[in-house]
Amino acid sequence: MPRTMLTDIRWELLLQVMKSTGRIYDKTEHRM
């Protein structure tokens, strides 16, 4: 079970990072 918890946390972090990077990319694209 602990493995699933770790994976869930990692997935959440990855999703947050992807969203943050996506927003940054969107901003850069709009600026361009």
Secondary structure in CASP SS format (residue, H / E / C, confidence):
PFRMAT SS
TARGET T0000
AUTHOR 0000-0000-0000
METHOD secondary structure of the structure
MODEL  1
M C 1.00
P H 1.00
R H 1.00
T H 1.00
M H 1.00
L H 1.00
T H 1.00
D H 1.00
I H 1.00
R H 1.00
W H 1.00
E H 1.00
L H 1.00
L H 1.00
L H 1.00
Q H 1.00
V H 1.00
M H 1.00
K H 1.00
S H 1.00
T H 1.00
G H 1.00
R H 1.00
I H 1.00
Y H 1.00
D H 1.00
K H 1.00
T H 1.00
E H 1.00
H H 1.00
R H 1.00
M C 1.00
END
